[in-house]
Amino acid sequence: MPVAKEGLANGSPPDPLAILRSRPYAALLVMAALIGVPVSVVAFGFLALVGELQPLVYTDLPEALGLDKTPPWWPLPLLAVAGLLTALSIQYLPGRGGHEPTAGLSAAGPPTLTELPGIVFAALATLVFGAVLGPEAPLIALGSGLAAAAVRLVRRGAPEQALAVMGAAGSSAAISALLGSPLLAAFLLMEASGLGGAMLGLVLVPGLLASGIGALIFVGLGSWTGLGTYSLALNDVPEATSPTVGEFGWALVIGLSSACAGAAIRWLAARLRTLVDGRRVPVTVLLGLVVAGLAIGYAQGTGKPAADVLYSGENALDPLLTHSATYTAGALALLVLCKGLAYCASLSGFRGGPIFPAMFVGAAGGILLSHLPGLTLAAGFAMGIGAMCAAMLRLPLTSVLLATLLLGAQGLTVMPLVIVAVVVSHVVSARLTRPATEPSAPAASGGKRS
């Protein structure tokens, strides 16, 4: 963006309005729109591949081996294989599998083309076999890496500022439909990158444009292929009632408990990561077995499917809410415990995104608390999602949007409660988190299913 450079050279801050009117910025928007198309196609293909492989290994493969149905112990060998493949890709392939998930969600610089295969392979090993992480981080890496590569191809020696803007636009396009709203995708990338000030709108607009185009591509491909859009959505949202004084009290409780739970998950994941860094292959295989054991124990103890604990929770959110009446308080408490521990193990050794497991753990906790007097199901569900996302992602504005936009029109009713729960969770989490120097992570982001 040459205009910005000009202003800095004169010792004065760049004029956002002048940049907005400039030809280079118009060219940047055109390129963001063009890049959004192929990036969205690649992202759709990645999600489709994951969506096809998951039932293949958990349902079709046991049948092919002559088993009447998937046996209870089946996750054990699959999660062991997942740990092995993920560890090998991190240890031996360029890019170390992408973003380190224990660091939360970040929008760092785009990875190189040579790093993308390792990121994709580690993500597939994590997602397909059932580790508890989501697809958003590897999609962010794919989008930013492909967009930056396109810029370098078109214009050699492109400035870092242009690469960063186009990388963010590519990431927005890649996750445009995943979170249920292209606006949410662009907003997430903006808040995760820490952008602000007068230049915020200039950087956000290309991302919004690419995200909107990406969402259209997802809808078109979903209709043409019959595979759907792989978008986060709820089909049976309970009616929300006007917030009560009692529910504002529950917002404080949910915010505080989510902050404590999030701090415990991050602390345990960080401690486990020190073991992984010392002996990555055997420890990651062991962590895969732990995830499988937690899923099996939950299924045997409650009679519910092991898939409640396996995977990221993205596809399980809707069934959990729809059939919440069939879950006893004990089953929900065990689900929160097992899913939370599986989340810890996956964060420390695997590669993927932290958003959907945080949403699922928070949703299950909110549904559990709704069994108590003074808290409705819709309010508990939404506050649990928002507060847990704030604790794990440390992105309070995105957390509010994730919880409220997911509920559609009902989300507007519970938004005041969600805001209180998110603010409490965010502030308490900051108090509980000791300042520490994060180990250096690659510039890529590394993360379907339920």
N, C-alpha and C positions, 0 to 999 in steps of 0.2 A: 504494500500500500504506500506508494511513493509520497502521497500528500502528507501522511503521518510523519514520514521521515523528514519532510521539508520543515514542518513545524518544529520538530525537535532540533533540527540544525540551526534554526533561528533563535533557539533558546526559549521558545514559547510552546505551551502544550498544543497538540494538534487540534484542529477545529473539526469536531465530528460532522457538522453540517456540510462543511466543505468536502470532506471525504465522501459523504453520502452522495453528493452531486457529481463526483468525479467519474471520469471514464474508467479508470482502473477498478473502482469499486463496482461499477456496473458489470465489467468483465468478470469480476470475482463472483458476482451473483449468478451470471450465466453459467460459469464453470461449476458452481455449487449445484445448480439445477441439473446440469449434464452428468455430473459425477453421482448424484443421488440415484440415478437409474441403474447403472451396473452394480453399484454397491448394494442396493436393495435386492437385486436379483441374487447376488452371491449370498447375502444374509438369509434370504428366503430358502435358498438351496441348503445352506448349513442347517437351519432349523428343520427343514423337511427330512434331511438325512438323519438327524438325531431322532425325530419323531418316528421314522420308519425302523430304525435299528433297535430302539428300546423294546418294543413288543417282540421283535425278532429274537433277541437274546433271552427275554424273560418268559415268553409264551411259546413261540414257534420252535425254538431250539429244544426245550424239554420234550415236546411232542415228537420231534424228529428223532430223538434218542429213545423213543418207545415208552416214555412216561405218560401216564394218563393225564396228569395235570402238573403244574409247577410245584415241585416238592417244597416244604418249608425251609429246607437247608439250601435251596438253590442260590440265594444271594451270596453265600460264603465263597464259592469258587469265583463267581463273577466279580465281586468286590476285590478279591485278591488279585485277579488279573488286571482290574482297573488300577490298583495301586502299583503293580509292576510296570504297566505300560506308561502311566503318568510319570512315575519316578524316572524311568529310562529316557523319556522325552525331555524332561526337565534337565536331566544330568548331561545328556549327550547331544541334544539338538540346539541350534542357535536360538537365542531369545529366552531360554530357560522357562518355556511354557507360558510366558506372558506375565501379567501383573500378579504380584503376591497378594492373595486374598486376605491375609491377616491384616494388611494395611488398610482395609476398607475398600471403598470404591474411589478410584482417582482417574482423572483424565490427563494422563501424562502425555509426553510427546509420542508421535506415531511410530510404530515399529517399522523396521525395514522389510523389504520383500523376502529376504532370506530368513527372517525370523518368523514370518507368518505360518509356514508349514508346521513348525514345532508348536506354536500356539494352538493351531487347529487340532493337531494330533493329541496334545495334552487335554484339551477341552473335550474332544470326542471320547477319550478314555474315561474322563470324569463323568460326563453327562450320560453316556449310553448305558454304562453299567450300574448307575444308581447312586453315586456319591452325592452328598447334599450341598450342591452349589448350582448356580443358574447360568444361563447362556449369555447374559448381558455383557459380561466382561470380555469374553472372546469376540463377541460381535462388535464391541467398541474398538477392540484392537484391529479386527478385520477392516472395519469401515475407515478408521483413521489411516491405517497402513496403505490401503488401496488408494485412498484419496491423495495422500502425500506422494505416492508413487506416480499417480497421474499428473500431478503438478510438476514433479521433477521431469517427467517425460515431455510435457508441453513446453516447459520453460526451465532450462538448465540454470543452476545457480539461483533459484528462486529464494527470496528472503525467508528467514525463519518465521517471521510474522505471518506471511501468506501460507506457509506450510501448516502452521498451528491452526489458522482459521479454517483452512480446507480440511485438515484432519478432524477438527471438531464437527464440521459439516458432514463428513463421511460417517463419523460415529453416530450422529443424529439420524442419518438415513438408515443405518444398519439396525437401530433399535426403535425405529419410528413407530412400528405397530406393536412391538413386543409388550410395552407397558400400557397399552390400551388407548394412547393418545399421542399424536405427533408433537403436540405442545409440551407434554410431559417429558418426552424424550429430549427435546431441545433444552428444556429448563434444567433437567438433570445434568446434562453435560455442562451447561453454564455454571451451575452451582458447584459441581465437582471440580471444575477447573479453577475456581476462586476468582473469576473475572469480576470486575466491578468498575464503577466510575463512569465518566462520560462516554467512554469507548464501548461500554457494555452492549448497547444496542447495535453498534456496527458489527460486532463479532457474533451477536446472537442471530441477526437476520439471515446470514447464509445458512446457519444451522436450521433455523425454522423452515426456510425454503426447501432445503434438502430433505428435512424430516417430513414435510408435507408431501413432497413428491414420492418419497420412500413409502409412505403409508398408502398412497394410491397404487404404487407398484405391488405392494403386498396384497391389497384387495383384489387387484386384477389377476395376479398369479394364483391367489387362493381360489378364486372363482374358476379360472381356466383349468387348473389342475385338480380341483375338487378336494384339495388338502386343507382348506381353511387358511386363516391369516396368521395363526400362531400368536394371537393377541390375548392379553390378559383381560378376562371379562367374567362377570357373574351373571347367571341366567335367572336366579330366583332370589332377589334381594328383599329381605323382610322390611316391612314398613317402619320407618323411623318416626318417633314422636318428639315433640318439642322438648328440649333439654330441661331437666329439673335441677333443683339445688342439690339433691342427692347425687345426681349423675356428675355434677361438677366436682363433688367430693370423690367420686370414683375416678374422675380424670386425674386427680392428684395421686391416688393410689396406683393407678395403672402406669402413670408416668414414672413414679418412683420405683415401682417393682420392675418395670422394663429397663430402667437405667441400671439397676443392680444386676438383673439377669444378663444384660448386654455386657457389663463390665466383667462378669464371671466368665462369659463365653470368650471374650477377647483375651482375658488373662490366661485361661486354660489353653486356648489355641496358640498363644505366644509361647507358652512353656512347652507344648508339644512340638512346636516348630523347631525349638533348639535341638530336640532329639532327632527330628527329620534332617536337619542340616548336617548332623554328624554322620548318619548312616541312612541316606535317603531311600535306597531301594528296599531293604528289609523293613524299615520302620513304616514306609508308606503302604507296603503290603499288609503289615500288621494293622494299620489304621483302617484299611479297607475291610479287614475282617471284623474290626470293632464296629464299624457302621453296619455291616451285615448282621452281626450278633444283636445289636440294638433293635434292628428291624424285626428280626426273628422273635426276640423276646417280647416285643410289643405285640406282635401278631398272635403269639401263643397265649399271652396274658389277657388280651382283650377280645379276640375273635375278629378283629378288624384287619384289613389288608396290610401287609408289610410295606406296600407302596406309600402308606401314610408317612412313614419315616424315611424311606428312600427318596431319591431325587430332590429337586429344589423346592417343590411345593407349589409351583406355578399352576399346574393343571389340577392339583388337589384342592385348591382353595374353594372353588365352586362346589364340588361335592361335599366338602367339609361343612360349608355354610348351609347347603340345601338339606343335608341329613344330620344337622347338628342335634336334633332331638333324639337321635338314636345313640348318641354318645353319652355315656354316664360321666359324672364328674370324675370318677376314678380313671376312666379311660382317657379323658382329656388331660388329666394331670400326668398320666404316664406318657401320653403323646408329647406333651411339652418337654418332659424330661428327656425322653429318648431322642426326639428330633433335635433338641438343643445340644445334646452330647454328640450326636452324629454330625451336626453342624460344626462343632468344635474340631472334631477329627478331620472333617473334610477341609476346613479352612487351613489347617496346619500342613496338610500334605498334598492336597489336590489343587487343581486349577479351574477356576470358574468365578462367577459373580456372587456377591453376598446378599443381593436384594431379596430374591424370592424366598430363601429360607428364613430370613428375618421377618418377612411378611407372614409366612405360615406360622411360625412360632408365636408371633404376636397375635395372630387371628385365633389360634387355638387357646391361648391364654385368655384373650378377651371373651371368647365363648364360655370358657370355664367359669370366669367371674360372673358372667350373666346368669349363672344358676343361683346367685345370691340376690337378696332383695335390693331393689332400687336401681338396677341396671338392666336396660333392655338389650336384646340380642344385637340389634344393628349398632347401637352405640358402643357396646363392648367390643364387637368385631372391628369396627373402624378405629377406635382408640387404641386397641391392642396393636393393630398394624402400624399406625402412625408412630406410636411411642417406641415400638421395637425397632422400626426402621431408623428413627432418630438416634437411638442408642448405638446401633451397629454401623450406620452410614455416616453419622454426624453431618447430615444435610437436612436441617429442620424444615426448610420450605418445600423441598422435594418430598419429604416424608408426609407433610400435610396433604399435598396434592395426590400422592399415591393412595392414601387412605380414603380421601373424599371423592376423587374422580372415579374410583373403582365402584362406588355405590351409586353412581349416577345421580338422579334427582334426590335420592335419600341422603346423599353425601352432603348436600347443602344444609340439610336439617341438623346433622350431627357435627358440622364443621367447627362450631365454637368449642365443643367438647374435645375434638381432635386437636385443635390448636393448643388448648391448655395442657393436654396430655403430652404433646410433642415438646412444648416449651419446658415443662418440668423434666421430662426425660433428657432433653438436650443439656439443660443446665446442670442437672445432677450428674450426668455422664461426664461432663467436663470436670466436675469436682472429683469424681472417682478415678479419672484417668491421670496417671502420673506422666509428666513430660518425659519423653524418651526419644532417643534417636533411632528411627526406623532403619533396619538394614537396607542397604541400597537395593533397589528393585529395578528390573529392566523397564525401558520406556513404554513397553507394550502393556495392554490390558489383557488379562487372560480370561470364561464362562459359559437341557430343556427337559425338561419334563417336569412332571408333577413333582 
